[in-house]
Amino acid sequence: MTRALLESIGGGTETFKQWCAAARQTEFAALAPVLFDCEAEDPVARGILDAAARALEALADAADPSGQLPLCLSGSVALQLAPRMRAHLLARRVLPRADATWGAVELARRAANLPIFE
């Protein structure tokens, strides 16, 4: 996995450290396919992916401690992590009605007391 990650960013360990210090969420997410590609042979990659799934679960639990609301996963990384999540969370899973941009527009419309589109 280390070799594959270094190849992905085009440098050695010092370049990787600099990259990590400057990278944003989208750049880190772009490395996820490397982890998924390596997980079968690399227990560290598998552990990172399992930890990411646990973090998603913690986020879902914090957002809805009662466990009553639907859970919508979006984005390629979240969708690939879904099979690792606990069954009680997956039982609440629903498909998104639209993409994140549309959701932001709807939240803005609600905040402005404008009619909501269906």
C-alpha positions as CSV (number, residue, x, y, z in Angstrom):
1,M,0.0,0.0,0.0
2,T,2.8,2.5,0.8
3,R,4.4,2.0,-2.6
4,A,1.0,2.5,-4.3
5,L,0.3,5.6,-2.3
6,L,3.7,7.1,-3.1
7,E,3.2,6.4,-6.7
8,S,-0.2,8.1,-6.6
9,I,1.2,11.3,-5.5
10,G,4.4,11.0,-7.5
11,G,7.1,11.2,-5.0
12,G,8.9,9.7,-2.0
13,T,8.2,10.0,1.7
14,E,9.1,13.6,2.1
15,T,6.9,14.6,-0.9
16,F,4.1,12.5,0.7
17,K,4.5,14.4,4.0
18,Q,4.3,17.7,2.2
19,W,1.3,16.5,0.2
20,C,-0.5,15.4,3.4
21,A,0.1,18.8,5.0
22,A,-1.4,20.6,2.1
23,A,-4.1,18.2,0.9
24,R,-7.7,18.9,1.3
25,Q,-10.6,16.5,1.6
26,T,-11.0,15.8,-2.1
27,E,-7.3,15.0,-2.5
28,F,-7.4,12.5,0.4
29,A,-10.6,11.0,-1.0
30,A,-8.8,10.5,-4.3
31,L,-6.4,8.1,-2.6
32,A,-9.3,5.9,-1.4
33,P,-9.2,3.7,-4.5
34,V,-5.6,2.8,-3.6
35,L,-6.7,1.5,-0.2
36,F,-9.6,-0.5,-1.7
37,D,-7.2,-2.0,-4.3
38,C,-4.8,-3.0,-1.6
39,E,-7.1,-4.2,1.2
40,A,-7.2,-7.9,0.2
41,E,-3.4,-8.3,0.6
42,D,-2.7,-5.5,3.1
43,P,-4.0,-5.6,6.7
44,V,-3.1,-2.0,7.3
45,A,-5.2,-0.8,4.3
46,R,-8.0,-3.0,5.6
47,G,-7.7,-1.5,9.0
48,I,-7.8,2.0,7.7
49,L,-11.0,1.2,5.8
50,D,-12.6,-0.5,8.8
51,A,-11.7,2.6,10.9
52,A,-13.3,4.8,8.3
53,A,-16.5,2.8,8.5
54,R,-16.5,3.0,12.3
55,A,-16.1,6.8,11.9
56,L,-19.1,7.0,9.6
57,E,-21.0,4.9,12.1
58,A,-20.0,7.3,14.9
59,L,-21.1,10.3,12.8
60,A,-24.5,8.6,12.1
61,D,-25.0,7.8,15.8
62,A,-24.1,11.4,16.8
63,A,-26.4,12.9,14.3
64,D,-29.3,10.7,15.4
65,P,-28.8,9.2,18.8
66,S,-32.3,7.8,18.8
67,G,-31.5,5.8,15.7
68,Q,-34.9,6.6,14.2
69,L,-34.1,8.8,11.2
70,P,-33.3,7.5,7.8
71,L,-29.6,7.3,6.9
72,C,-28.5,8.4,3.5
73,L,-24.9,7.7,2.3
74,S,-23.5,9.5,-0.7
75,G,-20.2,9.7,-2.4
76,S,-18.1,6.9,-3.8
77,V,-16.1,6.3,-0.6
78,A,-19.1,6.1,1.7
79,L,-20.9,3.8,-0.7
80,Q,-17.9,1.5,-0.8
81,L,-17.6,1.6,3.0
82,A,-21.3,0.7,3.5
83,P,-20.9,-3.1,3.5
84,R,-18.6,-2.7,6.6
85,M,-21.2,-0.8,8.6
86,R,-23.3,-2.4,11.3
87,A,-26.6,-4.0,10.3
88,H,-28.8,-1.7,12.4
89,L,-27.4,1.4,10.5
90,L,-27.8,-0.3,7.1
91,A,-31.4,-1.1,8.0
92,R,-32.1,2.7,8.1
93,R,-30.4,3.4,4.8
94,V,-32.3,5.2,2.1
95,L,-31.3,6.3,-1.3
96,P,-30.6,10.0,-1.8
97,R,-33.4,12.0,-3.5
98,A,-30.9,14.3,-5.1
99,D,-27.2,15.3,-4.9
100,A,-25.5,17.4,-2.2
101,T,-25.7,20.6,-4.2
102,W,-29.5,20.2,-4.5
103,G,-29.7,19.6,-0.8
104,A,-27.7,22.8,-0.1
105,V,-30.1,24.7,-2.3
106,E,-33.1,23.3,-0.4
107,L,-31.6,24.2,2.9
108,A,-31.0,27.7,1.7
109,R,-34.6,27.9,0.5
110,R,-35.9,26.7,3.8
111,A,-33.8,29.3,5.7
112,A,-35.2,32.0,3.4
113,N,-38.8,30.7,3.9
114,L,-39.1,30.0,0.2
115,P,-41.2,27.1,-1.1
116,I,-39.4,23.8,-1.2
117,F,-39.2,21.9,-4.5
118,E,-40.2,18.3,-4.6
